[in-house]
């Protein structure tokens, strides 16, 4: 039954609406979308609008508000990572209804994103993984990414190493960091142990970043593995050794295990070797299995269970082949499908369901492909990088395959 006297005390026979029926809110980036059903009894006058308000404690509904004339209503300027409930009120010419029941809890969050580090410039661009389209500007890195530069990431930070800010200086021991929660410019993180490293392998479980040292001009491809704690800037610490010294490889990870695939080993031959490590425990890598062939310059990403290895060079030239592994189970890679173009020196980022792959394509050096990680099949066009990256691209993801 509608409230009598609405908002006009002392005026009899005027009705405000009944309360709306709350629905399930949907989280967005610093906002929530509140669904509701209009009341059957709208009072004496038609409903003119609704107001939705958010609460962090379930008592004071003053953390944010939004208005509208129909469901849903968006409440903006909220804090990502904070849980909210919401209530909705209906309004007509005579007053405001009682509030709806409180909604279920919802937590705004930054969308799952892939952040692209290119070779053409030090600009960093991002893609919202769930939404096809071209990249958007994010900020600037401290160095160029080329030929499988190693990256690792948490939900809020990317770390990158192995290539100089100066494109003519192809080797560096420096590690840099970039904030993935707010746009800006990269800053110094620390250093690897060996001077002159490039073409690193990088992976992460969301908290620890692991890098092979890749290639240096004195020793050639290296088998040394180092690690960093992504949340704490500092130098790399010795982790162990790969089963085979190599550079130009790719990597993927679950919450517990990191997997490194392919690359160029010291005799300048491509390899099909796949290694794995337990990320939380230092020690040497263990043989995992083999790729479909010997590859250099593949791109790797994963969700919590399945690793993807895409593209790369073989003795037959640049490839469009996508392979997959089950990270928890050692064994050889299995055919997944094909990219829309051949690609090498690629980067890849993933959410729990979708992987994005970009790199040096034949005939389309700024193209991005996407796949559904849980379902084998050919890749589809996603959009374009802002710049044409003819010498490769690296990628970090705040979603980190849905595991962080």
N, C-alpha and C positions, 0 to 999 in steps of 0.2 A: 504494500500500500504506500502510496506517495506520502511524503511529509506534508502536513498541513502548515499553512502560513508561510511556507517557503522562506525567503530571506527578508520578508517584510513583517516585522513584529507588529501585532495589533490589527492586521488586515486579514479578516476571516475568509475562508473558502478559496484561497489561492494555493495551488499545489506545486511544490518542487518535485523533480523526478525521483523515482526509486534509484537505488545504487546500481551501477553497471555490474556485470559478471566478469570477473577477471579471467584472462586466459594465460597462456604460457609466454613469458617474455623471451626475446631473442637478443643475445649479446652481439655488440658491434665494437668498433674501435672507439673507445672512450664514450660509448653510448649504449643504450638498450632500447629496443623496440617493444612496446607494451601492447599486447593484443587484448581485446575485451569484447563483450557483447552488450549492446545497448539494452537498457531496461525495457520491459514490456509496458510498464506504467510510466509514461513520460510526464505526468502531472497535467495541470490545466493548460499549459502552454508547450509548444514543441521545444525539443532540446536544441539549444543554440551552440553547444560545444561541450568539450570534455577537457579535464585537466588530469594529467598523470604526474605523480610525485614519487621520488625514490627515497629509500632509507637504508642506512648501513646497520642499524640496530633493531629494526622492526618496531620502533616506538615513534621516533621523530621523523616524519616524512618531509624532510627539508634538504636532502642531499642534492636535489636537482629536480627540475620539473619541465614539462612540455605540455602544449595545448594542441587541440585539433578538433575537427568536426566529425571524425569517424575513426574507427580502429584500422591500423594500430597508430599509437602516438610514440614519437621518439623523444627520449630524455637524453640530452647531450651534455657535454662538459663534465662527464664522470671520470673516475680514476681507473685506468686499466689495472687489473689484478685485484680490485676490491669487489666484494660480493654485495649485491643490493637486492632488496625486495621493492615492489611497487604497488601502489593503490591508484584507483581511478575514480574520479567524481564526475557526475553529469550535471549540466547547468541548463536551466531555462530562464525565461524572463522573470520568474518569481523566486528563484533561489538555486541553491546547490544541494545536491543529494547527499545522503550519507556516503561514506567511502565504500568502495568494494572491499571484499576480503583481500588480504595481502597475497601477492603473487608468490610463486616459487622463487628461490634464490637464483640470481644470474650474475655472472662476472664478466664485465667488458674486457676485451683483450685486443691487442694489435693483430690484424689478419696474418695468416700464414704467408710469408713472403720469401722470395728468392732474390738475393742481392748480387748483382753482376759487377765484377771487377774486370775491366777491359784492358787491352793492350794499346788501343788507339790513343786514349787519354787516361788521366787518373780519375775521371768522373766515375761515380758509382750510381747505378740505376737499380730499380727494383721492379718486380712483378708480384702482384697479388696472385698466389698460386691457384686459387679457386676460380679466378676470372680471367678468361682469355683477353689478350690485348697487348699493346706495345708497352715498353718500359717507361717508368717515370723517374725523373731525377731525384737522387737522394742526398748526395754530397760528394766528397772527394777522399780518395785513398792517398796514402803516402807513397805508394809505388805502383808501377804498372804490373799487370798480370799477363803472363805469357807462357805458352808451352807448359801447361799444367803447374802453375804456381800453387803451392799448398795453402789451403784455407781450412779453418775449423771454427765452429760457432757454438754459442749458447743461445738462449732465447733472447738475449739482449746485446750480445757482443760477438763480433767476428775478429779473428786473428789471422794474419796472412804473413807469409815470409818467402824469401828466396829470389826476389827480383828487385832491381834498383828503381828509384824514382826517375833516374836518368836512363832513357831507353838505350843509350850507347854503353851503359854499364850493366852487363847482363847478370852479374852475380853479387849477392849480398848475404850477410849473416843476420841482418836486422829482421825483427818481428814487429809488425805494426798491429794496431787495433782500430776498430770502427764501431761506434755505437749503433746498434740496430733498432733501438727504441726511439731515438730522435735524430733527425737529419743533422749532418755536420761534417767535420773534417777529421780524417784519421790522425792518430797520435802514436807515439812510440810505445811499444810494449816491452821489448827486451831484445835478446840476441840468441841465435843458435851458437853452438860451441865451435863450429868449424867455419873459418872464413872462406867466402867464395862458394856459396851454395845456390843452386837454382833447380827448377823443375822438380820441386819437392812433392811428396805425397802428404796430404793433410786429411785428418779425420777427427771426429769428436763424438763423445757420448752425451754431450750437453754440458758437462762440467770440465772434463779434461780434454785438451787438444793434443794430438799426437802427430808428429812430423817425421818423415824420413828426411835425410839431408840432401837427397837428390844427387846433383852433379856438381863437382867443382873442377876447375881447369887444371889442377895439379894431380889430384888422385882419380879423376873420372867419376863414374857413378859410385855412390856410397851405399853401404848396408846399414849405416848407423840410424837408430831411431831415438828421438828425443820427445819429451812431453812438457807441457805447460798446464797450469791451472788457469782456465780462461778468465775467471773472475778476478785474478790477482796478477798484475803485471810483473814480469820477471823474465830471467833468462831460461832457455831450455835446459832440461835435466836429462841425463842419459837414461834411456828406457831399456835398450837392448839392441839386437841386430836382426835385420831381415835375413831370410834364408838365402837370398841372392841379392848382391849389390845391383841397384838399378835406379833409373830416373824416368821421367815422363810416364809415370804410372797413374792409376786412379785408386780411389778408396771409398769405402762406405762403412757404416757402423750401426750396431744396435746399442742398447743401454750397456751392454757388457762386453761386446766383442767388436774389434776393428778388423777389416779385411782389405788387403792391398793387392791390386791386380795388374798384371802385365808390365810393360815398360821396356827400357833399353838397358841391357846389362853390359859389363865392361868390355866385352869383345865387339860392342856396337851391333849386336844382334837383338832382334825383338824376342820377347819371352812370353810364354803362356802361363807362367807361374802365378799362383794365388797363395798368399800367406795370410795368417790371422794371428792376432794377439788378444789377450784379455786386457782391456783398457785400464782397469783399476790396479793391475798387478804388473810391475816391471818384469822384463824377461825377454828372451829372444822369441822371434816369430816362429810359428809352426806351419808346416805345409798344409794347405787347405784343399787344393785340387788344381785344376787347369782350366784356362779359357778355351773357347772353341778353336782358337788358333793363337799364334803369337802376335801380340798387339803392342803398339806404341801410341801414346797420346789419347787414351780413352777418357771418357767422362763417367763419374760414378756418383750415385746417390742411393738412398735407401729409406724405407720406413722401418718400423721396429723389428721386422722379421725378414724382409726380402731386400737383397742388394741388387742394384742395376748397374751394368757396365755397358756403355754405349759408344759406338763409333770407333775411331782410331785408325791407325795405319797397320797394314800387314805387308808382306812381301808382294802382295798383289795390288797395293795401292790403298787409298783412303776408303773406309768402309761405312756402310749405313746400318750395320748389324747391331741389334740390342740383345744383350745376354742377361741372365739373372741367376742368382744363387740364393739359397736359404741360409741366412747368416749363422744360425745356430747349428747347422749340420754341414760338416765337411763334405766335399764332393765337387765334381766338375760343374762348370757353368752350363746352362741350358738355354737354347734359343728362345727369345721372347717375341721378336718381331723385327721390324725395320723402321729406321728413321725416314723422314720424308726426303732427306738429302744425306750424302756422305758427310762426315764430320770428324775432325781431329782436334787435339789440344782443347777439348771441350770442358765446360763447367756444367754442373747439374745441381739442382736443389729440389727438395721434396717436402710435402706434407705427409700425413699418415696415409693418404690415398693417391696423391698425384705427384709425378715427377716432371720437372722441366729440364730440358737439355738444350744447350747452345754451344757454339764454338765456331771453328773455321769450317764453314760449309762450302761444298762445291756449288757454285752458281748462286749462293745465297748466304753471304758471310755475316748477316745480321739476324738470321732466322732463329726462332725459338720453337722447339717441339714440345709436346706433352704426351704423357702416357698415364694410364691408370695402373698403379704399381701392382695391385693384386690380381690383375687380369692380363694375360698375355695378349699380344696383338700389335699392330703397327702403330707408330706414333702419328699424331695429328698436329697441324699447324696451330701454334698458340698466339703468335704475334712476332714483333721484331724488336731487337735491341736498338737503342737510339743510334749507336755507331756501328759501322761495319768493322768487325773484329777479325782481320785476316791473319793474325798471329795467335789467336786463341783467347780464351776468356776463363776466368775462375768464378766460383759461385759459393755463397754461404746462405744458409737459411735459418731464420729465427724459429721456424717450426721444427727443424732438424728431424724431419721424417716423423713428426708426432711423438718423439721420445723425450723432448725437453719441455 
